[in-house]
C-alpha cells in the first residue's frame, strides 16, 4: 500500500513541478501579471496583475487548502 501512495505522491509532485515550470517560463517573458487566471480563466484584479500574479485569489486559496490537506 505504501508503494502505491509513494508513486502517487511522486506523480503529483512531478506534475506540479511541470506546471510551475510552465508558469515561470511564461512569466519570465513579461514581468506584468496575467489578465486572466491561468487555472480558471477569471479576470485578475488590476492590483494583483500589477504585482505579477498569475492566479486569482480563489485559485490561490484553493491551492493552499489542497497543499495543507495533502502535506502529510
PDB file with one MODEL, atoms N, CA, C and O in Angstrom:
MODEL        1
ATOM      1  N   UNK A   1       0.822  -1.191   0.000  1.00  0.00           N
ATOM      2  CA  UNK A   1       0.000   0.000   0.000  1.00  0.00           C
ATOM      3  C   UNK A   1       0.866   1.255   0.000  1.00  0.00           C
ATOM      4  O   UNK A   1       0.586   2.202  -0.735  1.00  0.00           O
ATOM      5  N   UNK A   2       1.901   1.267   0.808  1.00  0.00           N
ATOM      6  CA  UNK A   2       2.765   2.447   0.879  1.00  0.00           C
ATOM      7  C   UNK A   2       3.438   2.716  -0.466  1.00  0.00           C
ATOM      8  O   UNK A   2       3.652   3.873  -0.829  1.00  0.00           O
ATOM      9  N   UNK A   3       3.769   1.670  -1.198  1.00  0.00           N
ATOM     10  CA  UNK A   3       4.398   1.864  -2.503  1.00  0.00           C
ATOM     11  C   UNK A   3       3.473   2.603  -3.470  1.00  0.00           C
ATOM     12  O   UNK A   3       3.922   3.470  -4.219  1.00  0.00           O
ATOM     13  N   UNK A   4       2.187   2.261  -3.455  1.00  0.00           N
ATOM     14  CA  UNK A   4       1.217   2.945  -4.315  1.00  0.00           C
ATOM     15  C   UNK A   4       1.097   4.410  -3.937  1.00  0.00           C
ATOM     16  O   UNK A   4       1.024   5.283  -4.801  1.00  0.00           O
ATOM     17  N   UNK A   5       1.079   4.666  -2.652  1.00  0.00           N
ATOM     18  CA  UNK A   5       0.979   6.046  -2.181  1.00  0.00           C
ATOM     19  C   UNK A   5       2.234   6.828  -2.548  1.00  0.00           C
ATOM     20  O   UNK A   5       2.147   7.982  -2.965  1.00  0.00           O
ATOM     21  N   UNK A   6       3.388   6.211  -2.396  1.00  0.00           N
ATOM     22  CA  UNK A   6       4.638   6.863  -2.767  1.00  0.00           C
ATOM     23  C   UNK A   6       4.672   7.195  -4.251  1.00  0.00           C
ATOM     24  O   UNK A   6       5.112   8.278  -4.637  1.00  0.00           O
ATOM     25  N   UNK A   7       4.211   6.271  -5.084  1.00  0.00           N
ATOM     26  CA  UNK A   7       4.177   6.512  -6.524  1.00  0.00           C
ATOM     27  C   UNK A   7       3.200   7.633  -6.865  1.00  0.00           C
ATOM     28  O   UNK A   7       3.490   8.478  -7.712  1.00  0.00           O
ATOM     29  N   UNK A   8       2.051   7.640  -6.208  1.00  0.00           N
ATOM     30  CA  UNK A   8       1.055   8.685  -6.451  1.00  0.00           C
ATOM     31  C   UNK A   8       1.605  10.049  -6.041  1.00  0.00           C
ATOM     32  O   UNK A   8       1.436  11.030  -6.765  1.00  0.00           O
ATOM     33  N   UNK A   9       2.252  10.113  -4.898  1.00  0.00           N
ATOM     34  CA  UNK A   9       2.839  11.376  -4.441  1.00  0.00           C
ATOM     35  C   UNK A   9       3.935  11.848  -5.385  1.00  0.00           C
ATOM     36  O   UNK A   9       4.034  13.043  -5.664  1.00  0.00           O
ATOM     37  N   UNK A  10       4.747  10.944  -5.873  1.00  0.00           N
ATOM     38  CA  UNK A  10       5.808  11.310  -6.817  1.00  0.00           C
ATOM     39  C   UNK A  10       5.208  11.833  -8.118  1.00  0.00           C
ATOM     40  O   UNK A  10       5.708  12.801  -8.690  1.00  0.00           O
ATOM     41  N   UNK A  11       4.150  11.200  -8.580  1.00  0.00           N
ATOM     42  CA  UNK A  11       3.474  11.647  -9.797  1.00  0.00           C
ATOM     43  C   UNK A  11       2.897  13.045  -9.612  1.00  0.00           C
ATOM     44  O   UNK A  11       3.049  13.901 -10.484  1.00  0.00           O
ATOM     45  N   UNK A  12       2.245  13.277  -8.494  1.00  0.00           N
ATOM     46  CA  UNK A  12       1.672  14.590  -8.210  1.00  0.00           C
ATOM     47  C   UNK A  12       2.772  15.637  -8.132  1.00  0.00           C
ATOM     48  O   UNK A  12       2.639  16.720  -8.703  1.00  0.00           O
ATOM     49  N   UNK A  13       3.845  15.330  -7.440  1.00  0.00           N
ATOM     50  CA  UNK A  13       4.960  16.264  -7.312  1.00  0.00           C
ATOM     51  C   UNK A  13       5.546  16.608  -8.681  1.00  0.00           C
ATOM     52  O   UNK A  13       5.870  17.764  -8.953  1.00  0.00           O
ATOM     53  N   UNK A  14       5.678  15.607  -9.529  1.00  0.00           N
ATOM     54  CA  UNK A  14       6.193  15.827 -10.877  1.00  0.00           C
ATOM     55  C   UNK A  14       5.267  16.729 -11.686  1.00  0.00           C
ATOM     56  O   UNK A  14       5.733  17.646 -12.363  1.00  0.00           O
ATOM     57  N   UNK A  15       3.969  16.481 -11.623  1.00  0.00           N
ATOM     58  CA  UNK A  15       3.002  17.284 -12.370  1.00  0.00           C
ATOM     59  C   UNK A  15       2.992  18.727 -11.883  1.00  0.00           C
ATOM     60  O   UNK A  15       2.910  19.656 -12.686  1.00  0.00           O
ATOM     61  N   UNK A  16       3.076  18.915 -10.578  1.00  0.00           N
ATOM     62  CA  UNK A  16       3.111  20.264 -10.020  1.00  0.00           C
ATOM     63  C   UNK A  16       4.381  20.983 -10.465  1.00  0.00           C
ATOM     64  O   UNK A  16       4.335  22.162 -10.817  1.00  0.00           O
ATOM     65  N   UNK A  17       5.499  20.289 -10.452  1.00  0.00           N
ATOM     66  CA  UNK A  17       6.762  20.891 -10.891  1.00  0.00           C
ATOM     67  C   UNK A  17       6.698  21.307 -12.357  1.00  0.00           C
ATOM     68  O   UNK A  17       7.165  22.387 -12.719  1.00  0.00           O
ATOM     69  N   UNK A  18       6.123  20.453 -13.196  1.00  0.00           N
ATOM     70  CA  UNK A  18       5.981  20.792 -14.610  1.00  0.00           C
ATOM     71  C   UNK A  18       5.084  22.011 -14.802  1.00  0.00           C
ATOM     72  O   UNK A  18       5.393  22.900 -15.596  1.00  0.00           O
ATOM     73  N   UNK A  19       3.980  22.047 -14.075  1.00  0.00           N
ATOM     74  CA  UNK A  19       3.061  23.176 -14.187  1.00  0.00           C
ATOM     75  C   UNK A  19       3.724  24.469 -13.728  1.00  0.00           C
ATOM     76  O   UNK A  19       3.578  25.508 -14.371  1.00  0.00           O
ATOM     77  N   UNK A  20       4.448  24.403 -12.623  1.00  0.00           N
ATOM     78  CA  UNK A  20       5.142  25.592 -12.131  1.00  0.00           C
ATOM     79  C   UNK A  20       6.211  26.053 -13.111  1.00  0.00           C
ATOM     80  O   UNK A  20       6.409  27.254 -13.295  1.00  0.00           O
ATOM     81  N   UNK A  21       6.893  25.117 -13.733  1.00  0.00           N
ATOM     82  CA  UNK A  21       7.909  25.477 -14.727  1.00  0.00           C
ATOM     83  C   UNK A  21       7.284  26.212 -15.899  1.00  0.00           C
ATOM     84  O   UNK A  21       7.835  27.199 -16.387  1.00  0.00           O
ATOM     85  N   UNK A  22       6.134  25.733 -16.349  1.00  0.00           N
ATOM     86  CA  UNK A  22       5.447  26.395 -17.460  1.00  0.00           C
ATOM     87  C   UNK A  22       5.020  27.801 -17.073  1.00  0.00           C
ATOM     88  O   UNK A  22       5.140  28.732 -17.870  1.00  0.00           O
ATOM     89  N   UNK A  23       4.524  27.956 -15.860  1.00  0.00           N
ATOM     90  CA  UNK A  23       4.095  29.272 -15.390  1.00  0.00           C
ATOM     91  C   UNK A  23       5.291  30.210 -15.287  1.00  0.00           C
ATOM     92  O   UNK A  23       5.226  31.361 -15.718  1.00  0.00           O
ATOM     93  N   UNK A  24       6.377  29.715 -14.716  1.00  0.00           N
ATOM     94  CA  UNK A  24       7.572  30.554 -14.579  1.00  0.00           C
ATOM     95  C   UNK A  24       8.137  30.928 -15.939  1.00  0.00           C
ATOM     96  O   UNK A  24       8.583  32.056 -16.149  1.00  0.00           O
ATOM     97  N   UNK A  25       8.115  29.979 -16.855  1.00  0.00           N
ATOM     98  CA  UNK A  25       8.630  30.232 -18.202  1.00  0.00           C
ATOM     99  C   UNK A  25       7.815  31.313 -18.894  1.00  0.00           C
ATOM    100  O   UNK A  25       8.373  32.216 -19.518  1.00  0.00           O
ATOM    101  N   UNK A  26       6.511  31.221 -18.786  1.00  0.00           N
ATOM    102  CA  UNK A  26       5.664  32.220 -19.439  1.00  0.00           C
ATOM    103  C   UNK A  26       5.767  33.567 -18.742  1.00  0.00           C
ATOM    104  O   UNK A  26       5.655  34.608 -19.390  1.00  0.00           O
ATOM    105  N   UNK A  27       5.980  33.561 -17.432  1.00  0.00           N
ATOM    106  CA  UNK A  27       6.067  34.838 -16.719  1.00  0.00           C
ATOM    107  C   UNK A  27       7.432  35.483 -16.868  1.00  0.00           C
ATOM    108  O   UNK A  27       7.572  36.684 -16.637  1.00  0.00           O
ATOM    109  N   UNK A  28       8.444  34.710 -17.250  1.00  0.00           N
ATOM    110  CA  UNK A  28       9.765  35.311 -17.425  1.00  0.00           C
ATOM    111  C   UNK A  28       9.814  36.181 -18.675  1.00  0.00           C
ATOM    112  O   UNK A  28      10.677  37.051 -18.798  1.00  0.00           O
ATOM    113  N   UNK A  29       8.891  35.946 -19.600  1.00  0.00           N
ATOM    114  CA  UNK A  29       8.843  36.743 -20.819  1.00  0.00           C
ATOM    115  C   UNK A  29       8.305  38.147 -20.562  1.00  0.00           C
ATOM    116  O   UNK A  29       8.708  39.107 -21.218  1.00  0.00           O
ATOM    117  N   UNK A  30       7.402  38.253 -19.610  1.00  0.00           N
ATOM    118  CA  UNK A  30       6.870  39.573 -19.262  1.00  0.00           C
ATOM    119  C   UNK A  30       6.709  39.643 -17.749  1.00  0.00           C
ATOM    120  O   UNK A  30       6.257  38.687 -17.120  1.00  0.00           O
ATOM    121  N   UNK A  31       7.073  40.757 -17.184  1.00  0.00           N
ATOM    122  CA  UNK A  31       7.034  40.918 -15.732  1.00  0.00           C
ATOM    123  C   UNK A  31       5.654  41.310 -15.233  1.00  0.00           C
ATOM    124  O   UNK A  31       5.403  41.276 -14.028  1.00  0.00           O
ATOM    125  N   UNK A  32       4.768  41.676 -16.124  1.00  0.00           N
ATOM    126  CA  UNK A  32       3.417  42.020 -15.720  1.00  0.00           C
ATOM    127  C   UNK A  32       2.615  40.736 -15.543  1.00  0.00           C
ATOM    128  O   UNK A  32       2.835  39.765 -16.268  1.00  0.00           O
ATOM    129  N   UNK A  33       1.714  40.721 -14.616  1.00  0.00           N
ATOM    130  CA  UNK A  33       0.915  39.526 -14.363  1.00  0.00           C
ATOM    131  C   UNK A  33      -0.081  39.264 -15.474  1.00  0.00           C
ATOM    132  O   UNK A  33      -0.231  40.056 -16.404  1.00  0.00           O
ATOM    133  N   UNK A  34      -0.746  38.150 -15.356  1.00  0.00           N
ATOM    134  CA  UNK A  34      -1.733  37.760 -16.354  1.00  0.00           C
ATOM    135  C   UNK A  34      -3.013  38.573 -16.195  1.00  0.00           C
ATOM    136  O   UNK A  34      -3.346  39.015 -15.095  1.00  0.00           O
ATOM    137  N   UNK A  35      -3.718  38.762 -17.292  1.00  0.00           N
ATOM    138  CA  UNK A  35      -5.016  39.434 -17.232  1.00  0.00           C
ATOM    139  C   UNK A  35      -6.081  38.472 -16.735  1.00  0.00           C
ATOM    140  O   UNK A  35      -7.065  38.878 -16.116  1.00  0.00           O
ATOM    141  N   UNK A  36      -5.870  37.179 -17.016  1.00  0.00           N
ATOM    142  CA  UNK A  36      -6.822  36.155 -16.616  1.00  0.00           C
ATOM    143  C   UNK A  36      -6.087  35.052 -15.867  1.00  0.00           C
ATOM    144  O   UNK A  36      -4.933  34.747 -16.166  1.00  0.00           O
ATOM    145  N   UNK A  37      -6.761  34.463 -14.898  1.00  0.00           N
ATOM    146  CA  UNK A  37      -6.194  33.399 -14.083  1.00  0.00           C
ATOM    147  C   UNK A  37      -5.802  32.216 -14.970  1.00  0.00           C
ATOM    148  O   UNK A  37      -6.578  31.790 -15.825  1.00  0.00           O
ATOM    149  N   UNK A  38      -4.595  31.690 -14.761  1.00  0.00           N
ATOM    150  CA  UNK A  38      -4.117  30.586 -15.587  1.00  0.00           C
ATOM    151  C   UNK A  38      -4.811  29.270 -15.246  1.00  0.00           C
ATOM    152  O   UNK A  38      -4.694  28.300 -15.994  1.00  0.00           O
ATOM    153  N   UNK A  39      -5.534  29.225 -14.122  1.00  0.00           N
ATOM    154  CA  UNK A  39      -6.237  27.985 -13.757  1.00  0.00           C
ATOM    155  C   UNK A  39      -7.710  28.010 -14.143  1.00  0.00           C
ATOM    156  O   UNK A  39      -8.207  27.064 -14.753  1.00  0.00           O
ATOM    157  N   UNK A  40      -8.415  29.093 -13.788  1.00  0.00           N
ATOM    158  CA  UNK A  40      -9.860  29.108 -14.013  1.00  0.00           C
ATOM    159  C   UNK A  40     -10.307  30.038 -15.134  1.00  0.00           C
ATOM    160  O   UNK A  40     -11.425  29.910 -15.633  1.00  0.00           O
ATOM    161  N   UNK A  41      -9.448  30.972 -15.535  1.00  0.00           N
ATOM    162  CA  UNK A  41      -9.778  31.881 -16.622  1.00  0.00           C
ATOM    163  C   UNK A  41     -10.507  33.140 -16.195  1.00  0.00           C
ATOM    164  O   UNK A  41     -10.823  33.980 -17.038  1.00  0.00           O
ATOM    165  N   UNK A  42     -10.784  33.295 -14.895  1.00  0.00           N
ATOM    166  CA  UNK A  42     -11.430  34.516 -14.421  1.00  0.00           C
ATOM    167  C   UNK A  42     -10.465  35.692 -14.515  1.00  0.00           C
ATOM    168  O   UNK A  42      -9.247  35.509 -14.500  1.00  0.00           O
ATOM    169  N   UNK A  43     -11.014  36.889 -14.611  1.00  0.00           N
ATOM    170  CA  UNK A  43     -10.195  38.096 -14.674  1.00  0.00           C
ATOM    171  C   UNK A  43      -9.462  38.293 -13.344  1.00  0.00           C
ATOM    172  O   UNK A  43     -10.012  38.030 -12.274  1.00  0.00           O
ATOM    173  N   UNK A  44      -8.211  38.759 -13.431  1.00  0.00           N
ATOM    174  CA  UNK A  44      -7.413  39.047 -12.243  1.00  0.00           C
ATOM    175  C   UNK A  44      -7.500  40.547 -11.984  1.00  0.00           C
ATOM    176  O   UNK A  44      -7.303  41.342 -12.902  1.00  0.00           O
ATOM    177  N   UNK A  45      -7.793  40.947 -10.737  1.00  0.00           N
ATOM    178  CA  UNK A  45      -7.874  42.373 -10.430  1.00  0.00           C
ATOM    179  C   UNK A  45      -6.569  43.099 -10.777  1.00  0.00           C
ATOM    180  O   UNK A  45      -5.489  42.511 -10.724  1.00  0.00           O
ATOM    181  N   UNK A  46      -6.685  44.370 -11.130  1.00  0.00           N
ATOM    182  CA  UNK A  46      -5.542  45.163 -11.581  1.00  0.00           C
ATOM    183  C   UNK A  46      -4.415  45.164 -10.546  1.00  0.00           C
ATOM    184  O   UNK A  46      -3.244  45.063 -10.913  1.00  0.00           O
ATOM    185  N   UNK A  47      -4.752  45.277  -9.263  1.00  0.00           N
ATOM    186  CA  UNK A  47      -3.725  45.287  -8.224  1.00  0.00           C
ATOM    187  C   UNK A  47      -2.885  44.022  -8.227  1.00  0.00           C
ATOM    188  O   UNK A  47      -1.659  44.090  -8.138  1.00  0.00           O
ATOM    189  N   UNK A  48      -3.525  42.883  -8.328  1.00  0.00           N
ATOM    190  CA  UNK A  48      -2.792  41.603  -8.375  1.00  0.00           C
ATOM    191  C   UNK A  48      -2.002  41.496  -9.670  1.00  0.00           C
ATOM    192  O   UNK A  48      -0.862  41.031  -9.675  1.00  0.00           O
ATOM    193  N   UNK A  49      -2.607  41.925 -10.758  1.00  0.00           N
ATOM    194  CA  UNK A  49      -1.945  41.866 -12.070  1.00  0.00           C
ATOM    195  C   UNK A  49      -0.664  42.700 -12.058  1.00  0.00           C
ATOM    196  O   UNK A  49       0.371  42.267 -12.565  1.00  0.00           O
ATOM    197  N   UNK A  50      -0.739  43.892 -11.481  1.00  0.00           N
ATOM    198  CA  UNK A  50       0.424  44.777 -11.422  1.00  0.00           C
ATOM    199  C   UNK A  50       1.545  44.203 -10.563  1.00  0.00           C
ATOM    200  O   UNK A  50       2.714  44.536 -10.760  1.00  0.00           O
ATOM    201  N   UNK A  51       1.193  43.348  -9.616  1.00  0.00           N
ATOM    202  CA  UNK A  51       2.207  42.705  -8.767  1.00  0.00           C
ATOM    203  C   UNK A  51       2.790  41.454  -9.421  1.00  0.00           C
ATOM    204  O   UNK A  51       3.710  40.842  -8.879  1.00  0.00           O
ATOM    205  N   UNK A  52       2.258  41.071 -10.583  1.00  0.00           N
ATOM    206  CA  UNK A  52       2.809  39.951 -11.324  1.00  0.00           C
ATOM    207  C   UNK A  52       2.151  38.607 -11.056  1.00  0.00           C
ATOM    208  O   UNK A  52       2.681  37.571 -11.455  1.00  0.00           O
ATOM    209  N   UNK A  53       1.019  38.609 -10.394  1.00  0.00           N
ATOM    210  CA  UNK A  53       0.348  37.347 -10.091  1.00  0.00           C
ATOM    211  C   UNK A  53      -0.311  36.749 -11.324  1.00  0.00           C
ATOM    212  O   UNK A  53      -0.778  37.472 -12.204  1.00  0.00           O
ATOM    213  N   UNK A  54      -0.344  35.426 -11.377  1.00  0.00           N
ATOM    214  CA  UNK A  54      -0.953  34.709 -12.497  1.00  0.00           C
ATOM    215  C   UNK A  54      -2.231  33.974 -12.083  1.00  0.00           C
ATOM    216  O   UNK A  54      -2.927  33.412 -12.929  1.00  0.00           O
ATOM    217  N   UNK A  55      -2.539  33.980 -10.776  1.00  0.00           N
ATOM    218  CA  UNK A  55      -3.720  33.288 -10.267  1.00  0.00           C
ATOM    219  C   UNK A  55      -4.632  34.262  -9.544  1.00  0.00           C
ATOM    220  O   UNK A  55      -4.164  35.215  -8.921  1.00  0.00           O
ATOM    221  N   UNK A  56      -5.950  34.020  -9.628  1.00  0.00           N
ATOM    222  CA  UNK A  56      -6.898  34.821  -8.872  1.00  0.00           C
ATOM    223  C   UNK A  56      -6.883  34.360  -7.414  1.00  0.00           C
ATOM    224  O   UNK A  56      -6.342  33.300  -7.097  1.00  0.00           O
ATOM    225  N   UNK A  57      -7.469  35.149  -6.544  1.00  0.00           N
ATOM    226  CA  UNK A  57      -7.450  34.846  -5.111  1.00  0.00           C
ATOM    227  C   UNK A  57      -8.120  33.502  -4.804  1.00  0.00           C
ATOM    228  O   UNK A  57      -7.546  32.715  -4.052  1.00  0.00           O
ATOM    229  N   UNK A  58      -9.304  33.202  -5.348  1.00  0.00           N
ATOM    230  CA  UNK A  58      -9.916  31.903  -5.039  1.00  0.00           C
ATOM    231  C   UNK A  58      -9.041  30.701  -5.447  1.00  0.00           C
ATOM    232  O   UNK A  58      -9.006  29.697  -4.736  1.00  0.00           O
ATOM    233  N   UNK A  59      -8.348  30.799  -6.568  1.00  0.00           N
ATOM    234  CA  UNK A  59      -7.489  29.691  -7.001  1.00  0.00           C
ATOM    235  C   UNK A  59      -6.273  29.550  -6.081  1.00  0.00           C
ATOM    236  O   UNK A  59      -5.844  28.435  -5.785  1.00  0.00           O
ATOM    237  N   UNK A  60      -5.722  30.675  -5.633  1.00  0.00           N
ATOM    238  CA  UNK A  60      -4.592  30.618  -4.706  1.00  0.00           C
ATOM    239  C   UNK A  60      -5.046  29.990  -3.393  1.00  0.00           C
ATOM    240  O   UNK A  60      -4.355  29.139  -2.833  1.00  0.00           O
ATOM    241  N   UNK A  61      -6.208  30.413  -2.907  1.00  0.00           N
ATOM    242  CA  UNK A  61      -6.721  29.851  -1.662  1.00  0.00           C
ATOM    243  C   UNK A  61      -6.980  28.360  -1.808  1.00  0.00           C
ATOM    244  O   UNK A  61      -6.704  27.588  -0.890  1.00  0.00           O
ATOM    245  N   UNK A  62      -7.511  27.948  -2.960  1.00  0.00           N
ATOM    246  CA  UNK A  62      -7.771  26.528  -3.210  1.00  0.00           C
ATOM    247  C   UNK A  62      -6.467  25.729  -3.221  1.00  0.00           C
ATOM    248  O   UNK A  62      -6.404  24.640  -2.651  1.00  0.00           O
ATOM    249  N   UNK A  63      -5.431  26.262  -3.862  1.00  0.00           N
ATOM    250  CA  UNK A  63      -4.124  25.589  -3.889  1.00  0.00           C
ATOM    251  C   UNK A  63      -3.545  25.445  -2.489  1.00  0.00           C
ATOM    252  O   UNK A  63      -3.022  24.392  -2.125  1.00  0.00           O
ATOM    253  N   UNK A  64      -3.645  26.526  -1.703  1.00  0.00           N
ATOM    254  CA  UNK A  64      -3.115  26.483  -0.343  1.00  0.00           C
ATOM    255  C   UNK A  64      -3.865  25.457   0.499  1.00  0.00           C
ATOM    256  O   UNK A  64      -3.255  24.702   1.256  1.00  0.00           O
ATOM    257  N   UNK A  65      -5.193  25.430   0.365  1.00  0.00           N
ATOM    258  CA  UNK A  65      -6.003  24.477   1.116  1.00  0.00           C
ATOM    259  C   UNK A  65      -5.629  23.034   0.726  1.00  0.00           C
ATOM    260  O   UNK A  65      -5.488  22.169   1.591  1.00  0.00           O
ATOM    261  N   UNK A  66      -5.473  22.788  -0.577  1.00  0.00           N
ATOM    262  CA  UNK A  66      -5.087  21.444  -1.028  1.00  0.00           C
ATOM    263  C   UNK A  66      -3.699  21.067  -0.565  1.00  0.00           C
ATOM    264  O   UNK A  66      -3.464  19.921  -0.182  1.00  0.00           O
ATOM    265  N   UNK A  67      -2.767  22.018  -0.593  1.00  0.00           N
ATOM    266  CA  UNK A  67      -1.402  21.703  -0.168  1.00  0.00           C
ATOM    267  C   UNK A  67      -1.359  21.379   1.318  1.00  0.00           C
ATOM    268  O   UNK A  67      -0.558  20.548   1.745  1.00  0.00           O
ATOM    269  N   UNK A  68      -2.212  22.026   2.113  1.00  0.00           N
ATOM    270  CA  UNK A  68      -2.279  21.716   3.536  1.00  0.00           C
ATOM    271  C   UNK A  68      -2.908  20.355   3.778  1.00  0.00           C
ATOM    272  O   UNK A  68      -2.488  19.625   4.675  1.00  0.00           O
ATOM    273  N   UNK A  69      -3.914  20.011   2.982  1.00  0.00           N
ATOM    274  CA  UNK A  69      -4.586  18.719   3.142  1.00  0.00           C
ATOM    275  C   UNK A  69      -3.673  17.557   2.781  1.00  0.00           C
ATOM    276  O   UNK A  69      -3.695  16.514   3.435  1.00  0.00           O
ATOM    277  N   UNK A  70      -2.863  17.741   1.729  1.00  0.00           N
ATOM    278  CA  UNK A  70      -2.047  16.652   1.224  1.00  0.00           C
ATOM    279  C   UNK A  70      -0.592  16.738   1.657  1.00  0.00           C
ATOM    280  O   UNK A  70       0.243  15.972   1.175  1.00  0.00           O
ATOM    281  N   UNK A  71      -0.277  17.660   2.559  1.00  0.00           N
ATOM    282  CA  UNK A  71       1.108  17.821   3.013  1.00  0.00           C
ATOM    283  C   UNK A  71       1.554  16.657   3.869  1.00  0.00           C
ATOM    284  O   UNK A  71       2.733  16.305   3.875  1.00  0.00           O
ATOM    285  N   UNK A  72       0.643  16.066   4.579  1.00  0.00           N
ATOM    286  CA  UNK A  72       1.020  14.960   5.491  1.00  0.00           C
ATOM    287  C   UNK A  72       1.066  13.655   4.806  1.00  0.00           C
ATOM    288  O   UNK A  72       1.365  12.638   5.433  1.00  0.00           O
TER     289      UNK A  72
ENDMDL
END
